[in-house]
Amino acid sequence: MSMRMRLLRNRTIRFVSNSTLKSWIFSGTYVLLCFLLHWLYGGILGPFFLVCFAATGILYKIEDQFVYYPELPPDSRICVPLPSIFNLPFEPVYVRSGDGTLVHMFFIVQPGEKAKQSPTVLFLHGNAGNVGHRLQNVSRLYHEIQCNILMLEYRGYGFSHGSPTEEGLYMDAQAGINFLAGRTDINTNEIIVFGRSLGGAVAIDLATRYDNKVKIWCLILENTFTSIPDMASFLIGVKLFEYLPLFLYKSKFMSLMKLRSVNVPILFISGMSDTLVPPRMMADLYNNCKSTCKRLVTIPDGTHNDTWTKNGYYHNIQTFLSELREKPPARESSCHFLIEDI
């Protein structure tokens, strides 16, 4: 049996066994509560509470299936394209996350002494596929921005172990920044955290943590959202979701709230033709950001997934980084507050 078939078999067995166990626990808890509610209330109130409990429980249980898509496309867990496809020199890396989960990464480094003279990007991807599906974008970053890139694969994605959760993704990103901070072959004073879509929410959380304030040079956020509750309200189109208590959301990613405590320089890149994450969310993030150095670049024809292919995208990133080098923002002084169209 080939290695690929063995991996597929083992992951299938693990998925089925975990799903069966979770279903058994959920079903047992539900039956127990049925008896308790009927005994306490009886009549009409008992069935009413049961229906409400079942609805909220099911919503909470299946929510992750709408947030994380590690198996889209279907072979994403067993087939991760390598950077060598684009002639990128790379080092395959596995690190332990905060809870011991094994996380897979590609470390793509500029040749020779150039590695230490270049900035390094921690690349945090969106909610579907694996890191290999971002290689075309990363190849252009590598050549046009002249940077090193650490492509981190969240738990439950690609070759990483475990299953995706909000706290788990935060721990994985922390493992990535710690890995870079410990390298001696790069300039650790120029570590950029790049986050697209879901990755933007992970990047924002990373920048709120006290120990990371000296590790992160700047953030680049592209087509990301204000929070999962806000996204649920927008995508489903039901006002009720705006009033649901937060405890009903398993994953929250409260980026708008967290961004108010981030003070590193931030470049916001917003595709104005994005139909998945409304551009107004990027504008809200920019307007509520308290960083003394921020810039919003809007790309009129940029959609959720192709903004990085549009004219001027890499030029604006390079310009932002060059300005940071020429005039590093003082902690209490202002920087460039610009809104630019491409």
N, C-alpha and C positions, 0 to 999 in steps of 0.2 A: 504494500500500500504506500502511495506517495506521501511525502510530508504534507502537501496541501490537503489531501484527502483525510489524513489523520487529524490535522488541525480543524477541518470542517466537522469531522465526526465528534471530536472532543467538545467543540463549542456548541454543537447541536445538543449533545447529551447534557452539558452544563446548563444550557438555556431551558431545556425541557424540565430538568430536575428542579431548578430554581423557581420556574413558573408554577410547577405543581405544588411545591412547598408553600409559596406565597399565597396561592389560591386556597390551599387547605387552611392556612392560618386565617385568611380573610373570611372564608366561609364559616369556620368555627366561631370566630368572633361575632359574626353577623347573627348566627343562629342563637348564640347565648344572649345577645342583646334583644333578639325577638322575644325570648321568654321573659326577660326582665321588664321590657316595656309593656308587654301584654299584662304581666302580673301587676305592674304599678298603675297603669292607666286603663287598660281594657277599652271597650267600646270603640268610639271613632278615633280618639286621640292616639291610641296605640298604633293602629295602621298608619296614621298620618306621620307620626314620628319615625316609624319604620321606613316609610317611603323617603322621607327627608334624609334619614341617615344613609340609606342605600344610595341615593342619588349623589350625595356629597362624597361618600366613600368611593364610589365608582369613579367620580370625577377626579378625585385625588389620586386614585390608583393608576388611571390611564393617562394622567397629565404628561408624564415624561415622554410618552409616545408622540406627543405633539411638539415637544421641545427639542428632543434629541433624535437624529436620524443617522446613527452610525452605520446602518446597513443599506443606505441609499447612495449609489447603486448597490444591488444585492451582493456583489462579491467584495465589498469594501473592507470586510474584516479579514480577508485572506489574500487579497491582491493589492499591495501598496506599490505603485510605480516608484522607481528609484531615481534620484537626482541625476544619475549617470545618463539617463535618457536624454537629458539636455546638456550633457558634457559638463556637469557641475561636480567639482571635487567635494566629497562628503565623507563624514564619519558617522556611522550608525551608532546611536547612543541609547542605553537603557538606564534610567535612574529610578530610585525608590521615591515615591511621593510621601507626603507627611504621614499617611496611615499604612505605609508599606507597599502600596500598589505599584506594580512595575509599569513605568511609562516609557513609551518609545519616542525617539526624536531623531531627526536628521540634522547634523551640524555641518553647514556648508561654509567653508572658510576661503577667503582670498589667499592667493599664493604667496609664500615666503613672508618677507617683512611687511608686505602690504596688509597682512591680516591685522597687525597691531596698529596700523595707521588708519584703519577703516572703522566706521561705526558698526555695531552689531545689533541686529534686529531679532527680538524674540517674537516669532510669528504665531499668533493665536487665531486659528481658523474658525469658520462658521459651524453650524450645527449638523451638517451632513457630510458624508464621504470620509476621506482621510487626507493626510498631508500630501500624498502623492498627487491628488487632484488639484493641488495649488502650485505645482511645479512651474508651469508656464509663467505665472505671475511672479514667482520667486526668482526665476531665471532673469527676468527683466529687472527686478530689484537688484540682483547681484551685479549685473553688468551696467545698469544705468545709474544706480545710486552708489555703486562700488562699496558694497557692505558685506559683512558676514551675516549669516542667517541661521538661527536655531528654529527649526520647524518642530513644534511640540504637538504631539498627538494625544488628545485627552484620553483619559481612562474610558474603556469601552469602545474606542475608535481604533481602526486599523490594527496594528500589532500590540497596542497597549492592553494591559489586563484590566479586569474589573468592569464596572458598569457606570455610566455617567450620572452624576448628581451635581447639584450646584456647589456644595461644599467640596466635593471631590475635584471639580474643575479648578476651583480656587487653589487647592493644595497642589495640583499638578503644575499650574502656572508658577506657584512659588518654588517648586522644585526646579523649574526651568530657569528662573532668575537666579536662584542659588548656584546652579550649575555654571552659568555665565560669570557670576561674580567671583567664582573660584578659579577661573581660567587665567593662565599667565601669558597666553599667546595672543590675547586681544586687548584692546584698550577698554578697560572696565569703566572708564569715565564717560563713555559714549554708548550706553546700552539703551536702545529704543524698544519700547513695547508697542507692537502693532496688533490691533484687534479689529477684525471685520465681523459685523453682525453679532452673533453670540460672543465671538472673541473680543469684541469691544467691551461687553459687560464684564468679561473676565479681566481684561486689561485695567478697567477702571477700579475694580476691587483690589487688584494687585497694587495699584498706586496709592490706595488709601492706607495701606499698612505702614506703620511707622518705620520699621527696619528697611523698607524698600525706598524710602524717600531719597536716600543717598546712593542707591543702586541704579535708579532709573533716570536717564538723561531727559527723555521726553516720551510722550504718548502720541501715536497716530491712530485715530479712530475713524473707521469707515462704515457708513450705512448701519449704524447700530441703533438700539432702541432705548427708551427711557426706563421701561420695566416690563416684566412678563404680564402683570395684570393689565397694563396699558395695551400691550400687544393683543391680549385675549379680547379685550373690548373692541379693538380695531378690526381684527380678523373675523370675529364671529358677528360683529355688528349688533350686539345686544347690550343696551345700556346697563342691564342688571349687573354685568361683570364689573362695572365701575364701583359698585357698592358692596361687593362680596368682601368679607373679612380676609385679611392676608393669610390667616392660618389655613385657609382652604387651598392655598397655592403651595404645592410642594417645592417648586422652583420659583423664585421671585426676581432675582437679578435687579435689585433696586438701584439702577445706575444713576438716575436723576438725583436721588437723595445722596448717594455716595460721592458724586462728582463735586459737591459743594465743599468737600474736605480735601480735594486734590489740588496741589499747588505746583506740580511740575508743568513745564511747557506742553501744550497740546495742539496738534493739528487735527482739525475736523475735516473730513472729506465726505461730501454728501452728493449722491447721485439724485438729481431732481426728478428723474423718471423712474425712481424706485417705487414699485407697486406693492412690495411686500412689507418693508418698513417705511412708513410715511416720512418724507423729508422733514416735516414739522418736528418730528422727534429729535432729529439731529440739531435743528435750530433751537429747540428747547434745551438740549444738553449744552450747546454753546452759550446760550444766554444765561444759563444758571451756573455755569462754570466760574469758579472763583480764582482760577489761576491768573497770575499777573502777566502771563504770556500765552496768548491763544490766537488761533487763526481759523476761520471757516472758509473752505474752498468749496464752491458749488459747481457741479458739472451738469449742465442742462440735459444732456442726452444719456447720462449714466443711469443704468438700472441697478437692481440689487446685486447682480452677479457679474456685471461687465464694466463697472466704473473704472477698474484698473486698466482697461484697454483703451480708454479715451485719450485724445490729444491733451497734452499739458499735465497729465496725472503725475508722471515722474519728475517733471520739471518743477512742479510746485512742492513736491517733497524735498527735492534737492535744495530749492531756494530757502525753504523753512529751516533746514539743517544748517545751511551756510550762514544764515543770519544768527542762529544760536551760537555758532562758533565765533563769529565776528564780535557779537555783543551779547555775552551770556546774561540772562536776566537776573538782576539782583532780587533777593527774596521779597523786598518791599517796593520795588520799582515796577513801572509798567513796561510792557514790551509792545509788539505790534498787535493791534486789534483791527483786523482786516476781514472784510468779506469780499471774496473774489469770485468772479465767474470765469470759466474756461470756455 
